Amino acid sequence: MLRFYNSLTHRVDDFQPIQPGKVGMYTCGPTVYNYAHIGNFRCYAFEDVLKRTLLASGLKVRHVMNLTDVDDKTIRGSQAEKLPLRQFTQKYKDAFFADIQTLRMIPADVYPAATETITEMIQLIQTLFDKGIAYQAEDKSVYFSIAKWPKYGQLVNIDRDSMRVGVRIKMDEYAKDSMADFALWKAWDEADGDVGWDSPWGRGRPGWHIECSAMSSKYLGKTFDLHCGGIDNMFPHHEDEIAQSEAANGCKFVNTWMHCAHLVVDGQKMSKSLGNFYTLKDILDKGYSGREIRYVLIGTYYRQSLNFSFQALDEARGNLQRIDAFVARIKDLAAARDAAAATPEIIALASGAAEKFLAALQEDLNVSAGLGILFDFIRDGNRAMDAGQVNAAGAQSMLAALASMDRILAVMEPDATETAVPAEVVSLTEQRAAARKARDWARADQLRDQIAALGWEVKDTPKGPQFVKR
């Protein structure tokens, strides 16, 4: 049973798709005015784990992620660089696609661009206009009238008496206490340069909020299963999406809303002024791999704030090396010529770990619990191998269990830039661990020197050996 925290109901609910076996999922993508930063990728990584969990649970997922390529920021950025809007944003679109590949994210099925969905936006605004919920103001822009939509405020608790009736906000983004009429269509002005489209209300461009309503309904229908984003998108962006979509279409917009918490860096809000603002390239340039970064981004429960640090990356490297060593050891056993069947105990160990792991993820994406189950499996699997209880067939069942976990985690295959721990080093490390357990310190030192001669150092930690390339 899949259960997720629904921001709309403020509780963990059973997840039941509208169409049995199929899920429509919309995620707010990047505004392509700059390179995405690790705070953005925390959100995209959570959404990737969600999608992988749905797939692992036997569901088909139609995933739509928008690309916001026209708004205040993209227009100002293109003007600053003296480039056409399309040429300016294409550079950041390309970088985004390269980054999600580095982070092993499954691509969306559709990446609609706002500039390619203008017709649908105008149609949606016209429907709101015809219903008397949208109006054209003296500045020639078209606004959504909150006073005409009593249901406004479903995601966040809003005191309607405190709303500033009649106050209009034309900007795409605004303060969280500005509960006022928001722009659906922004009349052209000189600051927009050559960016604009003709409409029934004059030349202009869409407001940010209407873009997602039009793109999601075009590809997923007027009502769909899942809408995700960062917690900072709840208000006003997602609140406005709900209002304009349900007012226009006369039906529920989204059944389940899921939001991830903020990312901080070393306990502080990420900002350029503090010198802790990082793009993915910034961290890769410091020698970390894509899977190490992914491990950190997905390793904390999505509804908790993630404290990103280079210490966390170093710990991720150690944890991944422990996984690598375990996988290498199992593969050696699996390659042996042994016709014997796997023992019931090993089959139960492997299948039990895989089942408990998936169950943890199905309970509101509890990745922390899932990782705990994985490392318990590594501990118990190593003990079974130490005791000579794992034959080739047993090793194959253990590999199958790891593969099922990695369909969600996507961290068990080293990047091409990483140096895999050789099987010989893994074997010597195991022998050294056995010698230490037997208090044969001379033998342990001899094995350590052999490992060093192969260009590796092994650090003993409470969580197991960590390998360092010398």
PEFENHU-V278869 format. One record per backbone hydrogen bond with DSSP energy under -1.0 kcal/mol. NH is the residue of the N-H (numbers start at 0). CO is the residue of the C=O. If there is no record, write none. Layout:
nh:NH co:CO
nh:NH co:CO
//
This chain:
nh:2 co:361
nh:3 co:12
nh:5 co:10
nh:6 co:256
nh:9 co:5
nh:12 co:3
nh:14 co:1
nh:21 co:18
nh:22 co:59
nh:24 co:61
nh:25 co:225
nh:26 co:63
nh:27 co:227
nh:31 co:67
nh:32 co:30
nh:37 co:277
nh:40 co:36
nh:41 co:37
nh:42 co:38
nh:43 co:39
nh:44 co:40
nh:45 co:41
nh:46 co:42
nh:47 co:43
nh:48 co:44
nh:49 co:45
nh:50 co:46
nh:51 co:47
nh:52 co:48
nh:53 co:49
nh:54 co:50
nh:55 co:51
nh:56 co:52
nh:57 co:54
nh:58 co:53
nh:59 co:20
nh:61 co:22
nh:63 co:24
nh:64 co:109
nh:65 co:26
nh:66 co:111
nh:67 co:29
nh:68 co:66
nh:74 co:70
nh:75 co:71
nh:76 co:72
nh:77 co:73
nh:78 co:74
nh:79 co:75
nh:80 co:76
nh:82 co:77
nh:87 co:83
nh:88 co:84
nh:89 co:85
nh:92 co:88
nh:93 co:89
nh:94 co:90
nh:95 co:91
nh:96 co:92
nh:97 co:93
nh:98 co:94
nh:99 co:95
nh:100 co:96
nh:101 co:97
nh:102 co:98
nh:103 co:100
nh:104 co:99
nh:108 co:62
nh:109 co:62
nh:113 co:66
nh:115 co:112
nh:116 co:113
nh:120 co:116
nh:121 co:117
nh:122 co:118
nh:123 co:119
nh:124 co:120
nh:125 co:121
nh:126 co:122
nh:127 co:123
nh:128 co:124
nh:129 co:125
nh:130 co:126
nh:131 co:128
nh:132 co:127
nh:133 co:127
nh:134 co:142
nh:136 co:140
nh:139 co:136
nh:141 co:184
nh:142 co:134
nh:143 co:181
nh:144 co:132
nh:148 co:145
nh:151 co:148
nh:159 co:157
nh:161 co:158
nh:162 co:159
nh:164 co:162
nh:166 co:163
nh:168 co:180
nh:177 co:174
nh:178 co:176
nh:179 co:177
nh:180 co:166
nh:182 co:168
nh:183 co:141
nh:184 co:141
nh:185 co:204
nh:187 co:202
nh:191 co:188
nh:192 co:189
nh:194 co:191
nh:196 co:203
nh:201 co:198
nh:203 co:196
nh:204 co:185
nh:206 co:183
nh:212 co:208
nh:213 co:209
nh:214 co:210
nh:215 co:211
nh:216 co:212
nh:217 co:213
nh:218 co:214
nh:219 co:215
nh:220 co:216
nh:223 co:252
nh:225 co:23
nh:226 co:255
nh:227 co:25
nh:228 co:257
nh:230 co:259
nh:232 co:229
nh:233 co:230
nh:237 co:232
nh:238 co:233
nh:239 co:235
nh:240 co:236
nh:241 co:237
nh:242 co:238
nh:243 co:239
nh:244 co:240
nh:245 co:241
nh:246 co:242
nh:247 co:243
nh:248 co:244
nh:249 co:245
nh:254 co:223
nh:255 co:224
nh:257 co:226
nh:259 co:228
nh:260 co:301
nh:263 co:305
nh:264 co:267
nh:265 co:307
nh:267 co:264
nh:275 co:270
nh:282 co:278
nh:283 co:279
nh:284 co:280
nh:286 co:283
nh:287 co:282
nh:292 co:288
nh:293 co:289
nh:294 co:290
nh:295 co:291
nh:296 co:292
nh:297 co:293
nh:298 co:294
nh:303 co:300
nh:305 co:261
nh:307 co:263
nh:312 co:308
nh:313 co:309
nh:314 co:310
nh:315 co:311
nh:316 co:312
nh:317 co:313
nh:318 co:314
nh:319 co:315
nh:320 co:316
nh:321 co:317
nh:322 co:318
nh:323 co:319
nh:324 co:320
nh:325 co:321
nh:326 co:322
nh:327 co:323
nh:328 co:324
nh:329 co:325
nh:330 co:326
nh:331 co:327
nh:332 co:328
nh:333 co:329
nh:334 co:330
nh:335 co:332
nh:337 co:335
nh:346 co:342
nh:347 co:343
nh:348 co:344
nh:349 co:345
nh:350 co:346
nh:351 co:347
nh:352 co:348
nh:353 co:349
nh:354 co:350
nh:355 co:351
nh:356 co:352
nh:357 co:353
nh:358 co:354
nh:359 co:355
nh:360 co:356
nh:361 co:357
nh:363 co:2
nh:363 co:361
nh:364 co:360
nh:365 co:359
nh:366 co:364
nh:369 co:365
nh:370 co:366
nh:371 co:367
nh:372 co:368
nh:373 co:369
nh:374 co:370
nh:375 co:371
nh:376 co:372
nh:377 co:373
nh:378 co:374
nh:379 co:375
nh:380 co:376
nh:381 co:377
nh:382 co:378
nh:383 co:379
nh:384 co:380
nh:385 co:381
nh:386 co:382
nh:387 co:384
nh:388 co:383
nh:394 co:390
nh:395 co:391
nh:396 co:392
nh:397 co:393
nh:398 co:394
nh:399 co:395
nh:400 co:396
nh:401 co:397
nh:402 co:398
nh:403 co:399
nh:404 co:400
nh:405 co:401
nh:406 co:402
nh:407 co:404
nh:408 co:404
nh:409 co:405
nh:417 co:414
nh:425 co:421
nh:426 co:422
nh:427 co:423
nh:428 co:424
nh:429 co:425
nh:430 co:426
nh:431 co:427
nh:432 co:428
nh:433 co:429
nh:434 co:430
nh:435 co:431
nh:436 co:432
nh:437 co:433
nh:438 co:435
nh:439 co:434
nh:440 co:438
nh:443 co:439
nh:444 co:440
nh:445 co:441
nh:446 co:442
nh:447 co:443
nh:448 co:444
nh:449 co:445
nh:450 co:446
nh:451 co:447
nh:452 co:448
nh:454 co:451
nh:455 co:450
nh:456 co:467
nh:458 co:465
nh:463 co:460
nh:465 co:458
nh:467 co:456
nh:469 co:454
//
